[in-house]
Amino acid sequence: MLSSVRWAARGPLVFLVGLLFVCSSFLAPASVRAATDLDVGGVAVIADADGDLVRLREAPGYDAEVITLLPEGTLLDVLGGPEEADDGSLWYRVADGDETGYMVADYLARRISDGGGDATTTSDLNLRSGPSTADDVLRVMPPGAAVTIDGEPENGFYPVTYQGTSGWAYGGYLDLADDGEPAPAIGEAGVTSALNLRAGPSTRDDVLAVMPEGAIVEITGDPESGFYPVRYDGENGWAFGDYLDFGGVANVPDAAVIWPVSGGEWTISQGYNGSSHQNQSSTWQYYYSFDIIRTDGSTAGQPVYSPVDGSVRWTESGSGGISIDMGNGYAAAIFHITVDPGLSWGDPLEQGQYIGYISGPGGDGNMGFDHLHLSLWATDDGGNWSRVAVPFTGQNAIAGVEYPETGGYSQWSGTVFYP
């Protein structure tokens, strides 16, 4: 959210007071079933957490130091286990991107393959039109109802089909079953040079095989940290995208606007028409804006890159703001970051160029909630005084993905993306 945002663009300071971010409660595991059937080398999903965050620890046991907290629905690489702690609890060694640690088996379940997976409801469960409790209820599914899983979870909710009706169901009340079918391919790519097939999306993960130049791989999902999930010669793994030739199948097309961050999993925490995303005056234009956070909690300090080609119109430390004139009647504005002090008004910027980092507590524009705010303005002065909020659609779609006006509050909130 925009929390007490202010900026000066060759004029008086303007203040915007947003809502404070409310932290989620943390789990102390209760008496729930422990998963002991996870495949080492496979993928698990955080489940049965009733919407709470789950601790990733440095060692097996409730007394071990906490590395980070992860939301329900997060996919994890299973590296080992189960291991029994002194108190009898069972733990798996898992990885979430660059973070590796131990998670209690009570909140882990086998990942359902993309599409065609099955599950049953464990209680009366709402089938909703979208992946949040704010979305409309399409119908109520009774306990024991059979549903088909249609894809990967989002915000703790699974896309499902029940008796011909498609919608979203909260994963905490689904008994997930693995049908053993491989994930379907969403595209193909060619290997442009000898390339490692790795167990996870980083160079620290084990090499499963070396794929020769000219090999064809199947793309099975969205990228993480520049790596794509692929299947080669029947084996699933991860391949670095710089050495994949998508041939127009699965790559992100050239775009005038890209996400201003890179690597990992990110979430839109506040969308269009959110609590602080309103148009209050001609220069206070935020209705079509996104607040974004990294889902692993490591938002502060993340590098920020110019989402567009253009030039610096202005910077302002009070809000941690920068306006980038695209030169075509639009300007991209970013707030709550510490702008690179080497940048000056009028400096040219290339898309993807480093411009600073997301401010932590006490940093430029941070008022208690680590996040990045992104706006797009139609303007006739580069985003100085002339500012009309516009959605990320058409030529201004983000990385080729359009985010149109959909009506309602905080539109697109909860959307997960992998820049």
C-alpha positions in Angstrom: 0.0 0.0 0.0 1.0 3.6 -0.3 1.5 4.6 3.3 1.8 8.3 3.9 3.3 9.0 0.5 4.5 12.4 -0.3 6.5 13.9 -3.2 7.6 17.2 -4.6 7.9 17.7 -8.4 8.9 21.3 -8.7 6.0 22.3 -6.5 4.4 22.0 -3.0 4.5 18.7 -1.1 1.4 16.6 -1.3 0.5 14.0 1.3 -1.3 10.7 1.0 -2.2 8.6 4.0 -2.8 4.9 3.4 -3.9 2.1 5.6 -1.4 0.2 7.8 -0.4 -3.3 6.7 -1.8 -5.9 9.1 0.6 -8.8 9.6 -0.6 -12.4 9.5 -0.6 -14.5 12.6 2.2 -17.1 12.8 1.6 -20.8 13.1 2.4 -23.0 16.1 1.6 -26.4 14.7 -1.4 -28.2 16.2 -2.5 -31.7 15.9 -2.8 -32.2 12.1 -1.8 -35.0 9.8 1.8 -35.2 8.8 2.8 -35.9 5.2 5.2 -38.8 4.9 4.7 -39.7 1.3 6.6 -36.8 -0.3 9.0 -37.6 -3.1 12.6 -36.5 -2.5 13.5 -34.7 -5.7 9.9 -33.8 -6.3 7.7 -30.8 -5.4 5.5 -30.3 -2.4 2.9 -27.6 -1.6 2.2 -25.9 1.7 -1.3 -26.9 2.7 -3.6 -27.3 5.7 -2.4 -24.0 7.3 -5.8 -22.3 7.4 -4.4 -19.3 5.6 -1.5 -18.7 8.0 2.1 -18.4 7.3 4.4 -21.4 7.9 7.9 -21.3 9.3 10.9 -22.5 7.3 13.6 -23.4 9.9 17.3 -24.0 9.8 17.0 -27.5 11.3 14.3 -30.0 12.1 12.5 -29.1 15.4 10.4 -26.3 16.7 13.3 -24.8 18.6 15.4 -24.3 15.4 15.9 -20.7 14.2 13.3 -19.4 11.7 14.6 -18.5 8.3 11.5 -17.1 6.8 7.7 -17.5 6.7 5.9 -18.8 3.6 2.2 -18.6 2.6 -0.1 -21.5 2.0 0.0 -22.7 -1.6 3.8 -22.1 -2.0 5.5 -24.8 -4.0 8.7 -26.2 -2.5 11.4 -28.5 -3.8 11.8 -31.5 -1.6 15.5 -32.1 -0.9 15.3 -34.8 1.9 13.3 -36.3 4.7 11.3 -37.1 6.5 13.5 -36.5 9.6 12.3 -37.0 13.1 13.0 -34.3 15.7 13.6 -35.1 19.4 9.9 -34.4 20.1 8.8 -37.0 17.5 7.7 -34.4 14.9 8.6 -35.1 11.3 10.4 -32.6 9.0 11.4 -32.3 5.4 14.4 -30.4 4.0 12.9 -28.1 1.3 13.9 -25.2 -0.9 12.0 -22.1 -1.8 14.1 -20.5 -4.5 17.3 -19.4 -2.8 16.1 -20.3 0.7 16.8 -23.8 2.0 15.6 -25.2 5.3 13.3 -27.5 7.1 9.5 -27.5 7.3 7.3 -29.6 9.5 5.5 -32.3 7.6 2.1 -31.3 9.1 1.8 -28.5 6.6 3.2 -30.2 3.5 1.3 -32.1 0.8 2.3 -33.7 -2.5 2.0 -31.3 -5.4 -0.9 -31.9 -7.7 0.2 -32.0 -11.3 -1.0 -29.2 -13.5 -4.5 -30.1 -14.7 -6.3 -33.4 -14.2 -5.4 -33.7 -10.5 -8.2 -34.8 -8.1 -9.2 -33.7 -4.6 -12.1 -34.0 -2.2 -13.5 -31.4 0.1 -13.0 -31.9 3.9 -16.0 -29.7 4.9 -18.6 -27.4 3.4 -16.5 -25.3 1.0 -17.2 -22.2 -1.1 -16.5 -22.4 -4.8 -15.6 -18.8 -5.6 -15.2 -16.8 -8.8 -11.6 -15.9 -8.0 -8.7 -16.7 -5.6 -9.7 -14.7 -2.6 -12.5 -14.5 0.0 -13.5 -11.2 -1.6 -14.6 -13.0 -4.8 -18.2 -14.1 -5.3 -19.4 -17.5 -4.1 -20.7 -19.5 -7.1 -21.9 -22.5 -5.0 -21.2 -24.4 -1.8 -19.6 -27.8 -2.1 -20.5 -30.4 0.5 -17.9 -32.4 2.5 -16.5 -35.3 0.5 -17.3 -33.6 -2.9 -14.9 -34.6 -5.7 -13.3 -31.8 -7.6 -10.8 -31.6 -10.4 -7.7 -29.4 -10.0 -7.2 -27.2 -13.1 -3.9 -25.6 -12.3 -1.5 -24.2 -9.7 -2.6 -22.5 -6.5 -2.8 -18.8 -6.1 -3.0 -17.0 -2.8 -3.8 -20.3 -1.1 -6.7 -21.1 -3.5 -6.8 -23.8 -6.2 -8.6 -23.5 -9.6 -11.0 -26.3 -9.6 -14.0 -27.7 -11.4 -17.0 -29.1 -9.5 -19.9 -30.7 -11.3 -19.2 -28.7 -14.4 -18.7 -25.4 -12.6 -15.2 -23.9 -12.6 -14.0 -21.6 -9.9 -11.6 -21.4 -7.0 -11.5 -23.4 -3.7 -9.4 -22.7 -0.6 -6.7 -25.3 -0.3 -6.9 -25.6 3.5 -10.2 -27.6 3.0 -9.1 -29.8 0.2 -7.7 -33.3 0.6 -5.2 -33.2 -2.2 -4.3 -36.4 -4.1 -1.6 -36.9 -6.7 -2.7 -38.6 -9.9 0.9 -39.3 -10.9 0.5 -37.7 -14.4 3.2 -35.5 -15.7 2.7 -31.8 -15.9 1.5 -30.8 -19.4 3.7 -28.7 -21.5 2.8 -25.1 -22.2 5.4 -24.7 -25.0 8.7 -25.9 -26.4 12.2 -24.4 -26.6 15.5 -25.3 -28.2 18.7 -25.4 -26.3 21.2 -23.0 -27.9 24.3 -24.3 -26.1 25.2 -27.2 -23.8 23.0 -26.5 -20.8 22.6 -28.0 -17.3 19.3 -29.4 -16.3 19.1 -28.6 -12.6 17.0 -29.8 -9.7 15.9 -26.3 -8.9 15.9 -22.7 -10.2 19.5 -21.7 -9.3 23.1 -22.5 -10.1 23.4 -23.9 -6.6 20.9 -26.8 -7.4 22.2 -30.2 -8.4 22.8 -30.9 -12.1 20.5 -33.7 -13.2 21.8 -33.9 -16.8 23.6 -31.9 -19.5 21.4 -31.1 -22.4 23.2 -30.8 -25.8 23.0 -27.9 -28.2 19.9 -28.4 -30.4 18.0 -30.4 -27.8 14.2 -29.7 -27.6 12.7 -29.3 -24.1 9.1 -28.9 -23.0 8.3 -25.8 -20.9 6.0 -26.9 -18.0 5.4 -23.6 -16.1 6.4 -20.1 -15.3 10.0 -19.0 -14.8 11.7 -18.3 -11.4 14.9 -16.3 -11.1 15.6 -16.6 -14.8 15.2 -20.4 -14.9 12.3 -22.2 -16.6 10.8 -25.5 -15.4 11.3 -27.9 -18.3 11.1 -31.6 -19.2 14.0 -33.2 -21.2 14.1 -36.8 -22.2 11.3 -37.6 -19.7 13.1 -35.9 -16.8 11.8 -32.7 -15.1 14.1 -30.0 -14.0 15.1 -26.3 -14.5 17.0 -24.7 -17.3 18.5 -21.2 -17.5 16.4 -19.1 -19.9 19.3 -17.3 -21.5 20.2 -20.5 -23.3 16.7 -21.4 -24.5 15.3 -20.4 -27.9 11.5 -20.2 -27.5 10.8 -19.6 -31.2 7.9 -17.4 -30.2 6.2 -20.1 -28.1 6.7 -19.4 -24.5 9.0 -16.4 -24.2 7.9 -12.9 -23.1 7.4 -10.7 -26.1 9.1 -7.4 -26.5 7.1 -4.9 -24.4 7.2 -1.2 -23.8 6.7 -1.9 -20.1 8.2 -4.6 -17.9 8.1 -5.3 -14.2 10.7 -3.1 -12.4 12.0 -6.1 -10.4 13.6 -9.4 -11.4 13.8 -12.9 -10.1 11.8 -14.8 -7.6 8.0 -14.8 -6.9 6.1 -11.6 -6.5 2.6 -10.7 -5.6 0.4 -7.7 -6.2 -0.6 -6.7 -2.7 -2.8 -3.8 -3.7 -4.3 -3.3 -7.1 -6.5 -0.8 -9.0 -9.0 1.1 -6.8 -7.4 0.0 -3.5 -7.5 1.9 -0.2 -4.7 4.3 -1.2 -5.0 3.9 -5.0 -7.4 6.7 -5.7 -7.4 9.8 -7.9 -7.5 12.7 -5.5 -6.5 15.6 -7.8 -5.0 16.2 -11.2 -1.5 15.5 -9.8 -2.5 12.9 -7.3 -3.3 10.0 -9.7 -3.1 6.5 -8.4 -6.3 4.7 -9.3 -4.6 2.4 -11.8 -1.6 1.4 -9.7 0.0 -1.7 -8.3 1.8 -2.3 -5.0 4.1 -5.3 -5.3 5.9 -7.4 -2.7 8.2 -10.4 -2.9 6.3 -13.4 -1.5 9.2 -14.8 0.5 9.3 -11.6 2.6 12.6 -10.3 1.3 11.1 -7.3 -0.4 13.4 -4.6 1.2 16.7 -4.3 -0.5 15.6 -5.9 -3.8 17.1 -4.1 -6.8 14.8 -2.0 -8.9 15.1 -1.6 -12.7 13.6 0.9 -15.1 10.4 -0.7 -16.5 10.6 1.5 -19.6 12.9 3.3 -22.0 12.9 7.0 -21.3 14.5 9.7 -19.2 14.4 10.8 -15.6 11.8 13.6 -15.2 12.2 14.0 -11.4 13.2 12.1 -8.2 12.1 12.8 -4.7 13.5 11.2 -1.5 10.6 11.9 0.8 8.4 9.4 -1.1 11.2 7.4 -2.6 9.8 8.4 -6.0 10.9 8.7 -9.6 9.1 9.7 -12.7 10.4 8.3 -16.0 9.3 10.1 -19.2 8.7 7.6 -21.9 8.7 10.3 -24.6 5.4 9.0 -26.1 2.9 10.8 -24.0 3.3 8.4 -21.0 5.4 8.3 -17.9 6.1 5.5 -15.5 6.2 6.4 -11.8 7.7 4.3 -9.0 7.6 5.0 -5.2 9.1 3.7 -2.0 12.6 3.0 -3.4 16.0 4.5 -2.7 16.9 5.9 -6.0 20.5 5.5 -7.2 22.1 8.8 -6.2 24.0 8.8 -9.5 20.8 9.5 -11.4 19.9 13.1 -12.2 16.9 14.8 -13.8 17.1 14.5 -17.5 19.4 11.4 -17.5 18.5 8.8 -20.2 17.3 5.4 -19.0 17.2 2.0 -20.8 14.6 -0.6 -20.0 16.1 -2.9 -17.4 18.7 -0.4 -16.2 19.4 -0.4 -12.4 17.8 2.6 -10.8 17.9 1.8 -7.0 16.5 -0.6 -4.5 13.3 -1.1 -2.5 13.6 0.9 0.8 13.5 -0.9 4.1 12.3 0.6 7.5 13.6 4.2 7.8 14.5 4.3 4.2 13.3 6.7 1.5 9.5 6.6 1.3 9.1 3.6 3.6 6.3 4.2 6.1 6.2 0.7 7.7 5.4 -1.6 4.9 8.2 -2.8 2.5 6.8 -2.6 -1.1 7.2 -1.0 -4.5 4.4 1.2 -6.0 4.1 1.3 -9.8 1.9 3.8 -11.7 1.5 4.7 -15.4 0.4 8.2 -16.3 -0.8 9.8 -19.6 1.0 13.1 -19.6 2.0 16.1 -21.7 5.0 17.1 -19.5 6.7 13.8 -18.7 4.8 13.2 -15.5 5.6 16.4 -13.7 2.3 18.3 -13.3 0.3 16.5 -16.0 -0.8 13.1 -14.7 -3.8 11.0 -15.7 -3.7 7.4 -14.3 -4.1 4.7 -17.0 -4.3 0.9 -16.8 -1.6 -1.4 -18.0 -3.2 -2.4 -21.2 -2.6 -2.4 -25.0 0.9 -1.0 -25.8 1.4 -0.5 -22.0 0.8 -4.1 -21.0 3.4 -5.4 -18.5 5.7 -7.9 -20.2 2.9 -8.5 -22.7 0.2 -9.3 -20.1 -2.7 -6.9 -20.0 -4.3 -5.8 -16.7 -7.6 -4.1 -17.7 -10.2 -2.5 -15.5 -12.4 -5.2 -14.1 -14.5 -3.3 -11.6 -14.5 -3.7 -7.8 -12.0 -3.0 -5.1 -8.2 -3.6 -5.3 -8.4 -5.2 -8.8 -5.7 -7.8 -9.5 -4.7 -8.0 -5.8 -3.3 -11.4 -5.1 -1.9 -11.9 -8.6 1.4 -13.8 -8.5 4.0 -13.2 -11.2 7.6 -14.2 -11.9 9.6 -11.3 -13.4 
